[in-house]
Amino acid sequence: MKLSQFKFNLPENLIAQHPTEERDACRMMVVHRKTGEIEHRIFKDILGYFDEGDLMVFNNTRVFPARLNGNKEKTGAQIEVFLLRELNADNKLWDVLVEPARKIRIGNKLYFGEDESLVAEVIDNTTSRGRTLRFLYDGPHDEFKEALYKLGFTPLPEYIKRDATEQDAEDYQTIYATREGAVVAPAAGIHFSRELLKRLEIKGVEEDFITVHSGLGNFRDIDVEDLTKHRMDSEQMEATPELVAHVNGVKDSGHRVCAVGTSVLRGIASAVSMGGHMKAYSGWTNKFIFPPYEFTVTDALVTNFHLPYSTMLMMATAFGGYDLIMKAYQEAIAEGYRFGAYGDAMLILD
């Protein structure tokens, strides 16, 4: 597959800038892989597509407030810092991106907060935009993290053309997020309300959780036409023995396994063993999925409508079939579906 095969014309007004008022009230396109049938429904209708004994696997990663506004020492120049991940808790070292990168050198100090109470020192250059910061804070680690996150903002994707609000801290997060570590929300899971999860439970649809700490690599531009030459950024993930036993038991009983989001689809595919089963895995994955790809564990996928050229679009077409999903996207545009993390949903079934 070539990068240019994932180009399509997406009107700017279809990129959602805000979520729907109720999580489960967005639109949902249902795509049937075997027949090619396309249905137009509301997300809460997902209840009717799963039966007792089926399993939904969710990503329980939690997005942290990764965007910080700071000032450079002496000049006072405004600097935006994007926290990627903590490298060393004891020394308060963080891997970050900085903008504008050209103004930041090793040894520079950056000040955060109106009273400049939090200070960081640049100790390394990791990439053209990347730096390693050491935060100069004397208190305990928990106190430091609280102070750091209090100054941060929700890391909305760049295609959302507005500043993050306090409401986004709740909206850009699944209701079951427990394990902190993501800077990109597992957007398909945002559509699940507490009421909908309860109704699925009452029906006998089972749930379980994988952890994939989604990073900015999901939005990084692919700069090669030949997709076999693209390398995904690594993301930390964990498929516990308990999850694996659950998934394998459901498969063996003849019921379906549904991945809620492309991050879950990727995480499960990274932990596949022989015979359509999973194996426990804890570590990093840089698995890049694009068509053609054979999925041996996952039977259904909940996902959003993704932007042109994105790796998430490539995963959706790998699961649903390139021609069918690209046709569905043209129908979604014609029908005015909303795209992006705050947009509408797609359910892909056999």
C-alpha contacts under 8 A as a table, 3 or more apart, distances in Angstrom:
res1	aa1	res2	aa2	distance
1	M	5	Q	7.13
1	M	226	D	6.82
1	M	227	L	6.24
1	M	290	F	7.64
1	M	291	P	6.74
2	K	5	Q	5.56
2	K	6	F	7.73
2	K	225	E	5.29
2	K	226	D	5.13
2	K	227	L	5.78
3	L	6	F	5.77
3	L	7	K	7.60
3	L	222	I	7.73
3	L	224	V	7.12
3	L	225	E	4.80
3	L	226	D	6.52
3	L	227	L	6.26
3	L	309	Y	6.56
4	S	7	K	5.51
4	S	225	E	6.78
4	S	309	Y	7.58
6	F	308	P	5.87
6	F	309	Y	4.98
6	F	310	S	7.77
6	F	313	L	7.67
6	F	314	M	7.41
7	K	308	P	5.15
7	K	309	Y	5.82
8	F	308	P	5.91
9	N	308	P	7.79
10	L	14	L	7.15
10	L	307	L	7.61
10	L	308	P	7.55
10	L	333	I	7.22
11	P	14	L	5.67
11	P	15	I	7.57
11	P	333	I	7.98
12	E	15	I	5.73
13	N	16	A	7.49
14	L	333	I	7.71
14	L	336	G	6.74
14	L	337	Y	6.74
14	L	338	R	4.93
14	L	339	F	5.87
15	I	159	Y	7.52
15	I	160	I	7.70
15	I	338	R	5.75
15	I	339	F	4.70
15	I	340	G	5.90
15	I	343	G	7.10
16	A	19	P	7.00
16	A	160	I	7.31
16	A	338	R	5.49
16	A	339	F	5.73
16	A	340	G	6.13
16	A	341	A	7.56
16	A	342	Y	5.48
16	A	343	G	5.18
17	Q	160	I	5.25
17	Q	161	K	7.01
17	Q	162	R	7.75
17	Q	342	Y	6.72
18	H	342	Y	5.86
19	P	23	R	7.68
19	P	171	D	7.23
19	P	342	Y	4.55
19	P	343	G	6.60
20	T	23	R	6.26
20	T	25	A	6.77
20	T	26	C	5.96
20	T	342	Y	7.42
20	T	343	G	7.85
21	E	25	A	7.54
22	E	25	A	5.33
22	E	26	C	7.54
22	E	193	S	8.00
23	R	26	C	6.85
23	R	190	I	6.58
23	R	191	H	4.57
23	R	192	F	6.11
23	R	193	S	5.72
24	D	42	I	7.63
24	D	43	F	5.27
24	D	44	K	5.26
24	D	191	H	4.94
24	D	192	F	5.73
24	D	193	S	5.94
24	D	196	L	7.37
25	A	42	I	6.09
25	A	43	F	5.82
25	A	44	K	6.52
25	A	191	H	7.84
26	C	42	I	5.94
26	C	43	F	5.67
26	C	191	H	7.47
26	C	343	G	7.62
26	C	344	D	5.51
26	C	345	A	7.22
27	R	40	H	7.38
27	R	41	R	5.96
27	R	42	I	4.45
27	R	43	F	5.63
27	R	337	Y	7.31
27	R	344	D	5.27
27	R	345	A	6.30
28	M	40	H	6.11
28	M	41	R	5.02
28	M	42	I	5.05
28	M	43	F	5.00
28	M	344	D	6.07
28	M	345	A	4.63
28	M	346	M	5.30
28	M	347	L	6.94
29	M	38	I	6.87
29	M	39	E	5.69
29	M	40	H	4.78
29	M	41	R	6.02
29	M	332	A	7.92
29	M	345	A	6.38
29	M	346	M	4.69
29	M	347	L	6.20
30	V	38	I	5.63
30	V	39	E	4.94
30	V	40	H	6.35
30	V	41	R	7.22
30	V	346	M	5.81
30	V	347	L	4.73
30	V	348	I	6.01
30	V	349	L	7.48
31	V	36	G	6.76
31	V	37	E	6.06
31	V	38	I	4.75
31	V	39	E	6.62
31	V	320	G	7.93
31	V	328	A	7.64
31	V	346	M	7.29
31	V	347	L	6.12
31	V	348	I	4.84
31	V	349	L	6.19
32	H	35	T	5.80
32	H	36	G	5.29
32	H	37	E	5.29
32	H	38	I	6.46
32	H	348	I	6.05
32	H	349	L	4.94
32	H	350	D	5.34
33	R	36	G	5.38
33	R	37	E	7.60
33	R	320	G	5.91
33	R	321	G	7.32
33	R	324	L	7.58
33	R	348	I	6.93
33	R	349	L	5.97
33	R	350	D	4.80
34	K	350	D	5.48
36	G	324	L	6.68
38	I	328	A	7.40
41	R	45	D	6.57
42	I	45	D	5.55
42	I	46	I	7.82
43	F	46	I	5.75
43	F	191	H	7.27
43	F	345	A	7.05
44	K	47	L	6.34
44	K	196	L	6.65
45	D	48	G	5.78
45	D	49	Y	7.68
46	I	49	Y	5.47
46	I	50	F	7.27
47	L	50	F	6.07
47	L	196	L	7.81
47	L	199	R	7.56
47	L	200	L	6.26
48	G	51	D	7.81
50	F	54	D	6.41
50	F	205	V	6.83
51	D	54	D	5.70
51	D	203	K	7.13
51	D	204	G	6.96
51	D	205	V	6.06
52	E	203	K	5.98
52	E	204	G	4.18
52	E	205	V	4.88
52	E	206	E	7.57
53	G	204	G	6.05
53	G	205	V	5.54
53	G	206	E	6.26
53	G	250	V	7.12
53	G	255	H	6.05
53	G	256	R	7.83
54	D	204	G	7.75
54	D	205	V	5.21
54	D	206	E	6.01
54	D	250	V	7.00
54	D	255	H	5.11
54	D	256	R	4.87
54	D	257	V	6.18
54	D	258	C	7.79
55	L	205	V	5.90
55	L	206	E	4.57
55	L	207	E	5.49
55	L	208	D	7.43
55	L	247	V	7.49
55	L	250	V	6.99
55	L	255	H	7.60
55	L	256	R	6.19
55	L	257	V	4.90
55	L	258	C	6.08
56	M	205	V	7.32
56	M	206	E	6.17
56	M	207	E	4.85
56	M	208	D	6.52
56	M	257	V	6.02
56	M	258	C	4.73
56	M	259	A	6.14
56	M	260	V	6.69
57	V	207	E	5.83
57	V	208	D	4.99
57	V	209	F	5.38
57	V	210	I	6.82
57	V	257	V	7.27
57	V	258	C	6.12
57	V	259	A	5.22
57	V	260	V	5.92
57	V	264	V	7.05
58	F	189	G	6.93
58	F	207	E	7.38
58	F	208	D	6.27
58	F	209	F	4.82
58	F	210	I	6.22
58	F	259	A	6.77
58	F	260	V	5.29
58	F	261	G	7.55
58	F	264	V	6.61
59	N	177	A	7.75
59	N	186	P	6.75
59	N	189	G	7.60
59	N	209	F	5.62
59	N	210	I	5.08
59	N	211	T	5.25
59	N	212	V	6.33
59	N	260	V	7.31
59	N	261	G	7.72
59	N	263	S	7.19
59	N	264	V	5.92
60	N	174	T	7.81
60	N	176	Y	6.12
60	N	177	A	4.60
60	N	178	T	5.75
60	N	179	R	6.12
60	N	209	F	5.97
60	N	210	I	6.38
60	N	211	T	5.49
60	N	212	V	7.68
61	T	177	A	5.40
61	T	178	T	6.15
61	T	179	R	4.76
61	T	180	E	5.75
61	T	181	G	6.34
61	T	182	A	6.12
61	T	185	A	7.96
61	T	186	P	7.77
61	T	211	T	5.52
61	T	212	V	6.18
61	T	213	H	5.73
61	T	214	S	7.87
62	R	173	Q	6.87
62	R	174	T	7.73
62	R	177	A	4.72
62	R	178	T	5.65
62	R	179	R	5.17
62	R	180	E	4.25
62	R	181	G	5.92
62	R	182	A	5.74
62	R	185	A	7.49
62	R	213	H	7.83
63	V	154	T	7.87
63	V	172	Y	7.84
63	V	173	Q	6.50
63	V	177	A	7.94
63	V	180	E	6.12
63	V	181	G	6.17
63	V	182	A	4.53
63	V	183	V	5.29
63	V	184	V	6.55
63	V	185	A	6.03
64	F	149	Y	7.42
64	F	154	T	6.94
64	F	155	P	7.92
64	F	180	E	6.49
64	F	181	G	6.66
64	F	182	A	6.48
64	F	183	V	6.34
65	P	149	Y	5.81
65	P	152	G	4.80
65	P	153	F	4.67
65	P	154	T	4.48
65	P	155	P	6.21
65	P	169	A	7.73
65	P	183	V	7.79
66	A	82	F	5.47
66	A	83	L	4.79
66	A	84	L	7.11
66	A	149	Y	7.64
66	A	152	G	5.81
66	A	153	F	6.15
66	A	154	T	6.28
66	A	155	P	5.62
66	A	183	V	6.49
67	R	80	E	7.13
67	R	81	V	5.94
67	R	82	F	4.71
67	R	83	L	6.44
67	R	152	G	5.25
67	R	153	F	4.97
67	R	154	T	6.50
67	R	155	P	5.68
68	L	80	E	5.82
68	L	81	V	5.06
68	L	82	F	6.29
68	L	83	L	7.76
68	L	112	F	7.58
68	L	151	L	6.50
68	L	152	G	4.88
68	L	153	F	6.47
69	N	78	Q	7.16
69	N	79	I	6.02
69	N	80	E	4.77
69	N	81	V	6.29
69	N	112	F	6.59
69	N	113	G	7.89
69	N	152	G	7.74
70	G	78	Q	5.86
70	G	79	I	5.09
70	G	80	E	6.14
70	G	81	V	7.23
70	G	110	L	6.25
70	G	111	Y	5.37
70	G	112	F	4.59
70	G	113	G	7.14
71	N	76	G	5.02
71	N	77	A	5.33
71	N	78	Q	4.66
71	N	79	I	5.51
71	N	110	L	5.56
71	N	111	Y	5.21
71	N	112	F	6.63
72	K	75	T	6.09
72	K	76	G	4.87
72	K	77	A	5.20
72	K	78	Q	6.56
72	K	79	I	6.73
72	K	108	N	7.29
72	K	109	K	6.24
72	K	110	L	4.73
72	K	111	Y	6.43
73	E	76	G	5.69
73	E	77	A	7.84
73	E	108	N	6.95
73	E	109	K	5.53
73	E	110	L	5.91
73	E	111	Y	7.03
79	I	98	V	6.81
79	I	99	E	5.79
79	I	100	P	6.48
80	E	98	V	5.68
80	E	99	E	5.21
80	E	100	P	7.39
81	V	96	V	6.49
81	V	97	L	5.73
81	V	98	V	4.65
81	V	99	E	6.67
82	F	96	V	5.42
82	F	97	L	5.01
82	F	98	V	6.35
83	L	94	W	6.95
83	L	95	D	6.47
83	L	96	V	4.57
83	L	97	L	6.65
84	L	94	W	7.31
84	L	95	D	5.52
84	L	96	V	5.13
84	L	97	L	7.24
84	L	183	V	6.98
84	L	215	G	7.46
85	R	94	W	5.87
85	R	95	D	5.46
85	R	96	V	7.23
85	R	181	G	7.23
86	E	89	A	6.70
86	E	92	K	7.40
86	E	93	L	6.11
86	E	94	W	4.45
86	E	95	D	6.28
87	L	92	K	7.63
87	L	93	L	5.31
87	L	94	W	5.20
87	L	95	D	6.43
88	N	91	N	5.62
88	N	92	K	5.67
88	N	93	L	5.04
88	N	94	W	7.09
89	A	92	K	4.85
89	A	93	L	6.64
89	A	141	H	7.02
90	D	93	L	7.98
90	D	141	H	7.41
91	N	134	R	6.96
91	N	135	F	7.86
92	K	134	R	5.64
92	K	135	F	5.49
92	K	136	L	7.69
92	K	141	H	7.92
93	L	132	T	6.72
93	L	133	L	5.62
93	L	134	R	4.59
93	L	135	F	6.57
94	W	132	T	5.64
94	W	133	L	5.30
94	W	134	R	6.58
95	D	130	G	7.22
95	D	131	R	6.17
95	D	132	T	4.82
95	D	133	L	6.64
96	V	130	G	5.64
96	V	131	R	5.45
96	V	132	T	6.11
96	V	133	L	7.11
97	L	101	A	7.97
97	L	129	R	5.47
97	L	130	G	4.38
97	L	131	R	6.09
98	V	101	A	5.27
98	V	104	I	7.87
98	V	129	R	5.80
98	V	130	G	6.29
98	V	131	R	7.06
99	E	102	R	7.82
99	E	129	R	7.15
100	P	103	K	6.02
100	P	104	I	7.57
101	A	104	I	5.54
101	A	128	S	7.21
101	A	129	R	5.27
101	A	130	G	7.77
102	R	105	R	7.85
104	I	108	N	6.59
104	I	122	V	7.93
105	R	108	N	5.66
105	R	122	V	6.93
105	R	125	N	7.99
106	I	121	E	7.90
106	I	122	V	4.98
106	I	123	I	5.26
106	I	124	D	5.84
106	I	125	N	7.02
107	G	121	E	6.15
107	G	122	V	5.24
107	G	123	I	6.00
108	N	121	E	5.84
108	N	122	V	5.51
109	K	119	V	6.81
109	K	120	A	5.62
109	K	121	E	4.47
109	K	122	V	6.39
110	L	119	V	5.72
110	L	120	A	5.20
110	L	121	E	6.30
110	L	122	V	7.88
111	Y	116	E	5.08
111	Y	117	S	7.20
111	Y	118	L	5.89
111	Y	119	V	4.70
111	Y	120	A	6.60
112	F	115	D	7.67
112	F	116	E	4.84
112	F	117	S	6.46
112	F	118	L	5.14
112	F	119	V	6.30
112	F	151	L	7.47
113	G	116	E	4.67
113	G	117	S	6.04
113	G	118	L	6.60
113	G	151	L	6.39
114	E	117	S	7.67
116	E	119	V	6.99
118	L	135	F	7.48
118	L	136	L	7.25
118	L	137	Y	7.21
118	L	147	A	7.95
118	L	148	L	7.65
119	V	135	F	5.89
119	V	136	L	5.54
119	V	137	Y	7.46
120	A	133	L	5.98
120	A	134	R	5.38
120	A	135	F	4.11
120	A	136	L	5.61
121	E	133	L	5.49
121	E	134	R	5.21
121	E	135	F	6.36
121	E	136	L	7.35
122	V	131	R	6.76
122	V	132	T	5.99
122	V	133	L	4.69
122	V	134	R	6.50
123	I	131	R	7.53
123	I	132	T	5.73
123	I	133	L	5.89
123	I	134	R	6.76
124	D	131	R	5.60
124	D	132	T	5.00
124	D	133	L	7.36
125	N	128	S	7.50
125	N	130	G	6.13
125	N	131	R	4.53
125	N	132	T	6.38
126	T	129	R	7.75
126	T	130	G	5.05
126	T	131	R	5.18
126	T	132	T	6.82
127	T	130	G	4.55
127	T	131	R	6.90
137	Y	144	F	6.73
139	G	143	E	6.33
139	G	144	F	6.38
140	P	143	E	5.37
140	P	144	F	6.28
141	H	144	F	4.97
141	H	145	K	6.19
142	D	145	K	5.18
142	D	146	E	6.22
143	E	146	E	5.15
143	E	147	A	6.25
144	F	147	A	5.12
144	F	148	L	6.08
145	K	148	L	4.98
145	K	149	Y	6.00
146	E	149	Y	5.29
146	E	150	K	6.03
147	A	150	K	5.20
147	A	151	L	6.72
148	L	151	L	5.51
148	L	152	G	6.61
149	Y	152	G	4.90
149	Y	153	F	7.86
153	F	164	A	6.46
153	F	165	T	7.79
153	F	169	A	7.78
154	T	164	A	5.93
154	T	165	T	7.69
154	T	168	D	6.56
154	T	169	A	5.66
154	T	172	Y	7.60
155	P	164	A	7.49
155	P	183	V	6.30
155	P	184	V	7.29
156	L	160	I	6.60
156	L	164	A	6.62
156	L	172	Y	7.64
156	L	184	V	7.78
157	P	160	I	5.74
157	P	184	V	7.70
157	P	341	A	7.91
158	E	161	K	6.60
164	A	168	D	6.01
164	A	169	A	7.98
165	T	168	D	5.24
165	T	169	A	7.10
166	E	169	A	5.43
166	E	170	E	7.49
167	Q	170	E	5.52
167	Q	171	D	6.19
168	D	171	D	4.68
168	D	172	Y	5.38
169	A	172	Y	5.87
169	A	173	Q	6.97
170	E	173	Q	5.70
171	D	174	T	7.66
171	D	190	I	7.60
172	Y	185	A	6.33
172	Y	187	A	7.77
172	Y	190	I	7.25
172	Y	342	Y	7.99
173	Q	177	A	6.79
173	Q	185	A	6.15
173	Q	186	P	7.84
173	Q	187	A	7.94
173	Q	190	I	6.34
174	T	177	A	5.37
174	T	185	A	7.71
174	T	186	P	7.49
174	T	187	A	7.77
174	T	189	G	5.73
174	T	190	I	4.70
174	T	191	H	7.91
174	T	192	F	7.56
175	I	190	I	7.27
175	I	192	F	7.58
175	I	193	S	7.18
175	I	194	R	7.43
177	A	180	E	7.77
179	R	211	T	7.44
180	E	213	H	7.91
181	G	213	H	5.31
181	G	214	S	7.80
182	A	185	A	6.72
182	A	212	V	7.86
182	A	213	H	4.44
182	A	214	S	4.95
182	A	215	G	6.06
183	V	213	H	7.61
183	V	214	S	6.28
183	V	215	G	5.46
183	V	216	L	6.86
184	V	213	H	7.95
184	V	214	S	5.28
184	V	215	G	5.63
184	V	216	L	6.66
185	A	214	S	7.02
185	A	341	A	7.70
186	P	189	G	5.92
186	P	190	I	7.21
186	P	214	S	7.34
186	P	261	G	6.29
186	P	262	T	7.90
186	P	263	S	6.66
187	A	190	I	5.25
187	A	191	H	7.71
187	A	261	G	6.92
187	A	303	T	7.59
187	A	304	N	6.93
187	A	341	A	5.11
187	A	342	Y	7.28
188	A	191	H	6.20
188	A	260	V	6.04
188	A	261	G	4.92
188	A	302	V	6.16
188	A	303	T	4.92
188	A	304	N	5.68
188	A	341	A	7.72
188	A	345	A	6.88
189	G	192	F	5.73
189	G	260	V	6.15
189	G	261	G	6.69
190	I	193	S	7.85
191	H	345	A	7.96
192	F	196	L	6.18
192	F	197	L	6.55
193	S	196	L	5.19
193	S	197	L	6.27
194	R	197	L	5.16
194	R	198	K	6.15
195	E	198	K	5.09
195	E	199	R	6.23
196	L	199	R	5.05
196	L	200	L	6.20
197	L	200	L	5.12
197	L	201	E	6.19
198	K	201	E	4.98
198	K	202	I	6.19
199	R	202	I	5.07
199	R	203	K	6.24
200	L	203	K	5.11
200	L	204	G	6.40
200	L	205	V	5.29
200	L	206	E	7.66
201	E	204	G	5.10
201	E	205	V	5.43
201	E	206	E	6.44
201	E	207	E	7.97
202	I	205	V	7.52
208	D	243	L	6.47
208	D	246	H	7.87
209	F	243	L	6.81
210	I	237	M	7.65
210	I	238	E	6.21
210	I	239	A	5.35
210	I	240	T	7.39
210	I	243	L	7.17
210	I	264	V	6.86
210	I	267	G	7.44
211	T	237	M	5.22
211	T	238	E	5.13
211	T	239	A	6.71
211	T	264	V	7.99
211	T	267	G	7.91
212	V	235	E	6.82
212	V	236	Q	5.96
212	V	237	M	4.25
212	V	238	E	6.65
212	V	263	S	6.43
212	V	264	V	7.12
212	V	267	G	6.51
213	H	235	E	5.94
213	H	236	Q	5.50
213	H	237	M	6.18
214	S	218	N	7.45
214	S	235	E	6.24
214	S	236	Q	7.87
214	S	263	S	7.04
215	G	218	N	6.29
215	G	233	D	7.84
215	G	235	E	6.51
216	L	219	F	5.49
216	L	220	R	6.41
217	G	220	R	4.89
217	G	232	M	6.47
217	G	233	D	5.16
217	G	234	S	7.93
218	N	310	S	7.30
218	N	311	T	6.26
218	N	312	M	7.17
219	F	310	S	6.74
219	F	311	T	7.66
221	D	309	Y	7.95
221	D	310	S	7.82
222	I	230	H	6.82
222	I	309	Y	7.57
223	D	230	H	7.77
224	V	227	L	6.56
224	V	229	K	6.76
224	V	230	H	6.50
226	D	229	K	5.81
226	D	230	H	7.47
227	L	230	H	5.34
227	L	290	F	7.99
231	R	286	N	7.39
231	R	288	F	7.24
232	M	286	N	5.18
232	M	287	K	6.72
232	M	288	F	5.97
233	D	286	N	5.70
234	S	284	W	5.90
234	S	285	T	5.22
234	S	286	N	4.31
234	S	287	K	7.95
235	E	284	W	5.33
235	E	285	T	5.40
235	E	286	N	6.45
236	Q	282	S	7.86
236	Q	283	G	5.66
236	Q	284	W	4.39
236	Q	285	T	6.47
237	M	267	G	6.97
237	M	281	Y	7.80
237	M	282	S	5.93
237	M	283	G	5.68
237	M	284	W	5.81
237	M	285	T	6.97
238	E	280	A	7.79
238	E	281	Y	5.69
238	E	282	S	4.28
238	E	283	G	6.47
239	A	243	L	6.32
239	A	244	V	6.70
239	A	267	G	7.69
239	A	268	I	7.74
239	A	271	A	7.24
239	A	279	K	7.76
239	A	280	A	5.28
239	A	281	Y	5.08
239	A	282	S	6.22
240	T	243	L	5.22
240	T	244	V	6.26
240	T	280	A	5.37
240	T	281	Y	6.64
240	T	282	S	7.45
241	P	244	V	5.03
241	P	245	A	6.10
241	P	279	K	7.41
241	P	280	A	5.03
242	E	245	A	5.24
242	E	246	H	6.25
243	L	246	H	5.06
243	L	247	V	6.15
243	L	280	A	7.99
244	V	247	V	5.17
244	V	248	N	6.02
244	V	278	M	5.62
244	V	279	K	5.92
244	V	280	A	5.96
245	A	248	N	5.23
245	A	249	G	5.98
246	H	249	G	5.17
246	H	250	V	6.27
247	V	250	V	5.21
247	V	251	K	6.25
247	V	257	V	7.07
247	V	277	H	7.65
247	V	278	M	7.22
248	N	251	K	5.07
248	N	252	D	6.12
248	N	277	H	5.50
248	N	278	M	6.47
249	G	252	D	5.12
249	G	253	S	6.20
250	V	253	S	5.14
250	V	254	G	6.55
250	V	255	H	5.50
250	V	256	R	6.94
250	V	257	V	7.21
251	K	254	G	5.33
251	K	255	H	5.75
251	K	256	R	6.63
251	K	257	V	7.15
251	K	276	G	7.85
251	K	277	H	7.57
251	K	297	V	7.49
252	D	255	H	7.61
256	R	298	T	7.49
256	R	299	D	5.67
256	R	300	A	7.33
257	V	297	V	6.98
257	V	298	T	5.21
257	V	299	D	5.33
257	V	300	A	6.45
258	C	298	T	5.89
258	C	299	D	5.79
258	C	300	A	4.41
258	C	301	L	5.47
258	C	302	V	7.38
259	A	262	T	7.36
259	A	264	V	5.50
259	A	265	L	5.44
259	A	298	T	6.38
259	A	299	D	7.90
259	A	300	A	6.25
259	A	301	L	4.90
259	A	302	V	6.35
260	V	264	V	6.15
260	V	265	L	7.51
260	V	301	L	5.96
260	V	302	V	4.80
260	V	303	T	6.67
261	G	264	V	5.44
261	G	265	L	6.45
261	G	301	L	6.69
261	G	302	V	5.46
261	G	303	T	4.86
261	G	304	N	7.70
262	T	265	L	4.76
262	T	266	R	5.99
262	T	301	L	7.75
262	T	302	V	7.92
262	T	303	T	6.45
262	T	312	M	6.26
262	T	315	M	6.64
262	T	316	A	7.25
263	S	266	R	5.12
263	S	267	G	6.02
264	V	267	G	4.90
264	V	268	I	6.02
265	L	268	I	5.39
265	L	269	A	6.19
265	L	298	T	7.17
265	L	301	L	7.53
266	R	269	A	5.07
266	R	270	S	6.12
266	R	287	K	7.00
266	R	288	F	7.94
266	R	289	I	7.35
267	G	270	S	5.06
267	G	271	A	6.58
267	G	285	T	7.66
268	I	271	A	5.22
268	I	272	V	6.39
268	I	278	M	7.16
268	I	297	V	7.49
268	I	298	T	7.74
269	A	272	V	5.34
269	A	295	F	7.23
269	A	297	V	7.65
270	S	285	T	6.65
270	S	287	K	6.61
271	A	278	M	5.54
271	A	279	K	5.49
271	A	280	A	6.63
271	A	281	Y	6.03
272	V	276	G	7.20
272	V	277	H	5.98
272	V	278	M	4.43
272	V	279	K	6.02
272	V	296	T	7.85
272	V	297	V	7.47
273	S	276	G	6.78
273	S	277	H	5.36
273	S	278	M	5.14
273	S	279	K	5.75
274	M	277	H	6.02
274	M	278	M	7.84
275	G	296	T	7.78
276	G	296	T	4.69
276	G	297	V	5.18
277	H	296	T	7.46
277	H	297	V	6.15
278	M	297	V	7.36
288	F	311	T	7.85
289	I	293	Y	6.99
289	I	311	T	7.80
289	I	314	M	6.90
289	I	315	M	5.45
289	I	318	A	7.02
290	F	293	Y	6.48
290	F	311	T	7.77
290	F	314	M	4.94
290	F	315	M	5.36
290	F	317	T	7.22
290	F	318	A	5.19
291	P	314	M	6.96
291	P	315	M	7.49
291	P	317	T	6.52
291	P	318	A	4.22
291	P	319	F	7.84
291	P	321	G	7.48
291	P	322	Y	6.83
292	P	318	A	5.73
292	P	321	G	7.99
293	Y	318	A	5.68
293	Y	319	F	7.34
294	E	319	F	7.92
295	F	298	T	6.16
295	F	299	D	7.96
295	F	319	F	7.25
298	T	301	L	7.52
299	D	349	L	6.98
299	D	350	D	7.15
300	A	347	L	7.34
300	A	348	I	5.63
300	A	349	L	4.95
300	A	350	D	7.14
301	L	319	F	7.82
301	L	347	L	5.79
301	L	348	I	5.18
301	L	349	L	6.95
302	V	345	A	7.00
302	V	346	M	5.83
302	V	347	L	4.64
302	V	348	I	6.52
303	T	316	A	7.54
303	T	345	A	5.72
303	T	346	M	5.27
303	T	347	L	6.50
304	N	339	F	7.04
304	N	340	G	6.66
304	N	341	A	6.91
304	N	343	G	6.66
304	N	344	D	5.87
304	N	345	A	4.37
304	N	346	M	5.61
305	F	313	L	7.63
305	F	329	Y	7.69
305	F	338	R	7.22
305	F	339	F	4.79
305	F	340	G	5.88
305	F	343	G	6.88
305	F	344	D	6.53
305	F	345	A	6.38
305	F	346	M	6.85
306	H	310	S	6.75
306	H	312	M	6.40
306	H	313	L	5.42
306	H	339	F	5.96
306	H	340	G	5.45
307	L	310	S	5.79
307	L	313	L	7.02
307	L	339	F	6.98
307	L	340	G	6.63
308	P	313	L	7.26
309	Y	313	L	7.09
309	Y	314	M	7.70
310	S	313	L	5.31
310	S	314	M	6.58
311	T	314	M	4.94
311	T	315	M	6.30
312	M	315	M	5.08
312	M	316	A	6.27
313	L	316	A	5.06
313	L	317	T	6.24
314	M	317	T	5.23
314	M	318	A	6.11
315	M	318	A	4.96
315	M	319	F	6.28
316	A	319	F	5.19
316	A	320	G	6.03
316	A	321	G	7.91
316	A	325	I	7.33
317	T	320	G	5.09
317	T	321	G	4.97
317	T	322	Y	4.48
317	T	323	D	7.78
317	T	324	L	7.82
317	T	325	I	5.54
317	T	326	M	7.33
318	A	321	G	5.53
318	A	322	Y	6.33
319	F	348	I	7.99
320	G	324	L	6.79
320	G	325	I	6.04
320	G	348	I	6.33
320	G	349	L	7.96
321	G	324	L	5.52
321	G	325	I	6.07
322	Y	325	I	5.48
322	Y	326	M	6.06
323	D	326	M	5.36
323	D	327	K	6.09
324	L	327	K	5.11
324	L	328	A	6.12
325	I	328	A	4.82
325	I	329	Y	6.14
326	M	329	Y	5.00
326	M	330	Q	6.48
327	K	330	Q	5.22
327	K	331	E	6.45
328	A	331	E	5.03
328	A	332	A	6.08
329	Y	332	A	4.84
329	Y	333	I	6.24
330	Q	333	I	5.19
330	Q	334	A	6.28
331	E	334	A	5.01
331	E	335	E	6.04
332	A	335	E	5.04
332	A	336	G	6.06
332	A	337	Y	5.14
333	I	336	G	5.10
333	I	337	Y	5.96
334	A	337	Y	7.90
337	Y	343	G	7.55
337	Y	344	D	6.28
338	R	342	Y	7.83
338	R	343	G	4.46
338	R	344	D	5.23
339	F	342	Y	7.20
339	F	343	G	4.52
339	F	344	D	6.29
340	G	343	G	4.99
340	G	344	D	7.79
